[in-house]
Amino acid sequence: MAVVDLIAEETGIGPLELDPLYNAVDPEALDAICADSSGFSRFKFEYAGHTVVIDGTDDGVEISLEPVTIGANGSSGFADSGPSA
């Protein structure tokens, strides 16, 4: 799956060493959302220390990563690092 491969490439961790994607999101639901006919515009979820952003485009989907950050007050968010794939 593209998400696991992108995280593995970004972190240098082998895809089989990462937690299963289904612990973060239902892969079948993710496939359905990313289908050309679903009409979604953006979907975000956290996986392996990153916020995965999937944007619907005219040409299909674009997957990018945003590192999860922890603020001084303990709140989590993300830092925008731009498209990664």
Residue pairs with C-beta under 8 A, 6 or more apart in sequence:
1 21
1 27
2 63
2 85
3 21
3 30
3 47
3 52
3 63
4 15
4 18
4 21
5 15
6 52
6 63
6 65
6 84
6 85
7 13
7 15
7 18
7 47
7 48
7 50
7 52
7 65
8 14
8 15
8 18
10 50
10 65
10 84
11 18
11 48
11 49
13 48
18 48
19 47
19 48
21 27
21 30
21 47
24 45
24 46
24 47
24 48
24 52
25 45
25 47
30 43
30 54
32 38
33 40
33 43
33 54
34 40
34 54
34 56
34 60
34 61
36 60
38 56
39 56
40 56
41 55
41 56
42 53
42 54
42 55
42 56
43 53
43 54
44 51
44 52
44 53
44 54
45 51
45 52
46 52
46 68
49 67
49 68
50 65
50 66
50 67
50 68
51 65
51 66
51 67
51 68
51 78
52 63
52 64
52 65
53 63
53 64
53 65
53 66
54 61
54 62
54 63
55 61
55 62
55 64
62 83
62 85
63 84
63 85
64 81
64 82
64 83
64 84
64 85
65 81
65 84
66 78
66 79
66 80
66 81
67 78
67 79
67 81
68 76
68 77
68 78
69 76
69 77
69 78
69 79
70 76
71 77
